[in-house]
Amino acid sequence: MATSTLELGIDIGDVDLILLIGPPNDVASFLQRTGRGNRRTRRTRVVCFYRDDREHALFRVLLKCARGLASLPTSGDALFRPSVVAQQLFSYVKQARRGEIDPDHAYELFHSPQGEPLLPKQQYDQIIERLLAENYFALSRAPLLKPGVKWEELNERREIYSNIGGDGETIEIVDEMTGRRLGYLEHRLPAGATFTFGGQTQRAKRSVGRKLFVAPMGGNAATVKPRWRASARPLRPALVRALALELGLPIEGNALPIMLIGASPPSAEDVGAAHETAEQPHVAQQAILLHCAGYAYGLVLGDLLEKSGDFSIEQCDELSLTINVVRPVAQLSFSEADIAACVHQRWRQFESWFDAGRWRKLIPPGVRAAHVVSAFRIEDFINCFGRSIEFGRKPLFGLPRHI
């Protein structure tokens, strides 16, 4: 059975059949997981288990892409993650001859082969200030930096070399009797908890700082198996569009359309008459807005609609918005600044979706928010929806039940 762990490209011997329980969220992950099996033959065997029509359709899309029968557009070059600065500086000071680094000189590490900076100097300086304030670095002979107390702790646990994984909040597991380090957990367990680690049942005895002292247990005690948890990431807009087409949703043309599906909104005359009659207030009419652009884009689109005052959002998913039409409008316009403001309000929610990296919590919040706004790719959002939305109407009759 293939899990996300196998996306790292680890081969674990002869595997004749790959079992996928639920589809991954992109084509690359699908290829990595299925690619772990049948390494000595020219045929890959994979069994895909799905829970509903949507997962079934997504598997069909992924299989078409894997077979070369379909392709998805890319979103341009990958963005630089500010958390890489922290990890690279941790490693850089480790290899420095005198254990000191000049931060201005180290800034040159974060330039492209063409000499372009990968992040603004102002953001870089803010990261340096944060790492100093959090005691990961300390001032040596100004302006040189040397390892701080927190860096020493990371180095002792051999955690300075990677930006892959959780948030750098690992807990060291230590055998209480021998003092031997057994490994690491992503999160702390309370005293008395039992868990399986390395094939042996352990009981958590006590915590000291970032160390969890444990003792082995015998018998058949009920245990839990610790695991690394990853935040669920939404599908990319291009993959959602392919999914919508596979589901048979009424998408037409090359551009991603917006269609208001449902009964006709009330007319302006009806709204005015309702306001004039106190005992018959205007009631918002519910409809479905089919966007087919993914969860992140759908949330921001919903925020833009609500800010207009003409709509309220009941529900959002990867394919559609359930909305209440407060006032009938023919068109809604918005600017790049409007979109950026909505993304900025949700940056903490979006951050884990855009591969911000393990050490993101060591980066100043303003720098993290700016990265999320860039990773959201406002230009792609505008390509999906344009700078204004015209609200045409199409009846619900004939709409596939998947929506």
C-alpha positions, 0 to 999 in steps of 0.5 A: 500500500503506497503512502505519501512517504513513498513519494520520496523515491524510497525503494523497499524491495520487490513490490508487485502491486501498488494499492492506492486508498484515495487519490493524491492531490497532483499528478507528480505524487500519483506517479511517485507512488505508483512508480515504487512498484514493478521496477523490474518490468515494463508494466506498472500494476496499481489498484485504486480505491475510491469512496465516491464519484469525485474520487473515481473521476480524479483517479481517471484524470490522473491515469490519463495524465500518467499514460500520456493521454492528457496533460495539464498546464503548469503554473510557471517557475517554482517560487523561492521559499523564505524558510530556506534562508533559515535552513541554509544559514544553519548549515552555512555556519556549521561549515564556516571555518571559524564558526562565524558568518557575515550575513551580508556576504551570506545574502549572495547565497540567495541569488539565481544563477543569473544574479537576481536576488531570490528575495528582497534584501529587506525581507532577508534582513528581517529574517536575520533579526528574527533568528537573532531575537529567537537565539538561533544566532548570536552576535560575535564580532559585529557584524558577524554571527555565531551559533546561538543556543537554539542552533546548538540544540538543533545541531545536537539533534541533527536537524539543521540539514533539511527543510522537509517535514513538519515545523521543526517541532520534533520531540526526541524519544529517550529510553529512560533506563539507558538514556539512549536516543531512540528517535523522534516524534512530531508531537508530544505525548502525555505521560502514561500514553502508550505507542508503538515505535520501532516494533516495540511498545513504549510508555511515555513516562515524563517530558523534559524540554524537547525530550520524551522519556519512555520505558518499554512495555510487555504484553498486549497493551493497547497502543497508538502508532505515531505518524507524521501528519501533513496538512491536506492540500487543495488540488491545483486549478488546472487539475480541478478543471480537468476533474470538472470536465471528467465529471461532465459539468457544463464547462464550455470553451478554453477559458474557465467560465463562471456560471450562476446556476439555479433559479433566476435572482429577483429583479430590481423591481422586486427588491424595491417592492420588498423594501417598501413593504416592511411585513414582507422583507426581501429574502436572499435567493440561494444559487450555485456558482460553478467556478471549477478552480480549486478550494483556495481560489474558490475561497478568495472568489467567495470573499470578493463576492461577500465584500461587494455586499451583493452576495453571502457565502453558504459553502465553498468546495473545489468546484462550486460556491453555494451563495445567497443572492442579496441583490441582483447584479449583472457584473462584479469587477475587482482589482489585483489589490482586492484579490491580494487583500483577500489572500492576505487575510487568509495567509495563515490558512493557505500557508501549509498549502503552498509548501512554505517549508519546515522552518516557516515559523522562524520567519517573520509573519510579514515575510510569510504573508508576502510569500503566500500572496506570491504563491497564490499566483494572482495572475493565474486567478485573473486568467481564470476569472478575468477582472470582472464576472458577468452573472449569466443564468443557467437552470439546474435541470440537467446538472450532474448530481456530483455538484 
